[in-house]
Amino acid sequence: MNKYIELKNVNKVYKMGQIDIKAIDNISFSIGKGEFVIVVGPSGAGKSTVLNILGGMDYLSSGEIIVEGNVISQYSSKKLTQYRRLDIGFVFQFYNLIPNLTAKENVELALQICKNPLDVDEVLDKVGLRDRKNNFPAGLSGGEQQRVAIARALAKNPKLLLCDEPTGALDYETGKSILKLLYDTCKRMGMTVVVITHNLAITPMADKIIKIKNGSVDDILINSNPTPIEEIEW
Ligand SMILES: Nc1ncnc2c1ncn2[C@@H]1O[C@H](COP(=O)(O)OP(=O)(O)OP(=O)(O)O)[C@@H](O)[C@H]1O
């Protein structure tokens, strides 16, 4: 696979008064365009920090991050804001929907700050919400709310979809259906997708598995024959 994204010797130190917390310790890996990647590791391993830095939500302390030939680790805060707005779609564990806006309006709101959005109705259809788009979040199940959040991220037409524990608040079957949606989106749209999880069991569904431990890369596995999530049980 090509090196669409490259992290080179990335370090992140948080300063808490006199104490330095090394959240990321010399991490290097690459991600190919259109790859479905799972970043896995125990609590506190540094997974969210990696994702936040990759998504332009935080600065690294040293090292380099290159996305599509651009050294984003050297971006000014203005350029980083543009990168975050235009190139990155985020999906979090909690859906962060605005309660007094319908599913469709939640997606439309996010599109007001981006340049080449996709058609909102088409994206809502694709994530399986054709008949639910005029519902308010309170009238949607957890899985449906996460579908809205995914539609909101996808409608931006981002280059990279970053998902931090996207099934963390969902039951087993609903979680599986969301993982299937993310995988199918990756393969159908050619979207590069990175999913963070602490659930080792789902890693066989990924093209690449990056294991993080104590802020460092413990292992990187390339999987040429991913297992469909429907066939994985845990
Ligand atoms: N803003 C911050 N200020 C200080 N320390 C932080 C900050 N964010 C993260 N850390 C610390 O950095 C380390 C890595 O945290 P991170 O959230 O990236 O881990 P994680 O693998 O995502 O964990 P979890 O699965 O529990 O979310 C932890 O020790 C955490 O306490």
The ligand as an SDF file (V2000), in Angstrom:
LIG
                    3D

 31 33  0  0  0  0  0  0  0  0999 V2000
   -4.8380   16.6800   27.9020 N   0  0  0  0  0  0  0  0  0  0  0  0
   -4.0920   15.8490   28.6100 C   0  0  0  0  0  0  0  0  0  0  0  0
   -3.3480   16.3250   29.6370 N   0  0  0  0  0  0  0  0  0  0  0  0
   -2.5670   15.4830   30.3540 C   0  0  0  0  0  0  0  0  0  0  0  0
   -2.4530   14.1700   30.1410 N   0  0  0  0  0  0  0  0  0  0  0  0
   -3.1690   13.6510   29.1460 C   0  0  0  0  0  0  0  0  0  0  0  0
   -4.0280   14.4580   28.3410 C   0  0  0  0  0  0  0  0  0  0  0  0
   -4.6140   13.6430   27.4110 N   0  0  0  0  0  0  0  0  0  0  0  0
   -4.1520   12.4060   27.6470 C   0  0  0  0  0  0  0  0  0  0  0  0
   -3.2800   12.4050   28.6880 N   0  0  0  0  0  0  0  0  0  0  0  0
   -2.5620   11.2280   29.2060 C   0  0  0  0  0  0  0  0  0  0  0  0
   -1.8790   10.6190   28.1210 O   0  0  0  0  0  0  0  0  0  0  0  0
   -1.9450    9.1980   28.2220 C   0  0  0  0  0  0  0  0  0  0  0  0
   -2.5910    8.6250   26.9740 C   0  0  0  0  0  0  0  0  0  0  0  0
   -3.9790    8.9710   26.9570 O   0  0  0  0  0  0  0  0  0  0  0  0
   -4.9770    8.6000   25.7880 P   0  0  0  0  0  0  0  0  0  0  0  0
   -6.3010    9.2090   26.1190 O   0  0  0  0  0  0  0  0  0  0  0  0
   -4.3840    8.9350   24.4870 O   0  0  0  0  0  0  0  0  0  0  0  0
   -5.0700    7.0050   25.9270 O   0  0  0  0  0  0  0  0  0  0  0  0
   -6.1110    5.9930   25.2970 P   0  0  0  0  0  0  0  0  0  0  0  0
   -5.3270    4.8190   24.8440 O   0  0  0  0  0  0  0  0  0  0  0  0
   -6.9560    6.6870   24.2850 O   0  0  0  0  0  0  0  0  0  0  0  0
   -6.9960    5.6070   26.5490 O   0  0  0  0  0  0  0  0  0  0  0  0
   -8.5660    5.2630   26.6640 P   0  0  0  0  0  0  0  0  0  0  0  0
   -8.7540    3.9630   25.9190 O   0  0  0  0  0  0  0  0  0  0  0  0
   -8.7800    5.1090   28.1360 O   0  0  0  0  0  0  0  0  0  0  0  0
   -9.3210    6.3960   26.0640 O   0  0  0  0  0  0  0  0  0  0  0  0
   -2.7000    8.9010   29.5060 C   0  0  0  0  0  0  0  0  0  0  0  0
   -1.7450    8.6840   30.5250 O   0  0  0  0  0  0  0  0  0  0  0  0
   -3.4910   10.1590   29.7580 C   0  0  0  0  0  0  0  0  0  0  0  0
   -3.7380   10.3220   31.1230 O   0  0  0  0  0  0  0  0  0  0  0  0
  1  2  1  0
  2  3  1  0
  2  7  2  0
  3  4  2  0
  4  5  1  0
  5  6  2  0
  6  7  1  0
  6 10  1  0
  7  8  1  0
  8  9  2  0
  9 10  1  0
 10 11  1  0
 11 12  1  0
 11 30  1  0
 12 13  1  0
 13 14  1  0
 13 28  1  0
 14 15  1  0
 15 16  1  0
 16 17  2  0
 16 18  1  0
 16 19  1  0
 19 20  1  0
 20 21  2  0
 20 22  1  0
 20 23  1  0
 23 24  1  0
 24 25  2  0
 24 26  1  0
 24 27  1  0
 28 29  1  0
 28 30  1  0
 30 31  1  0
M  END
$$$$
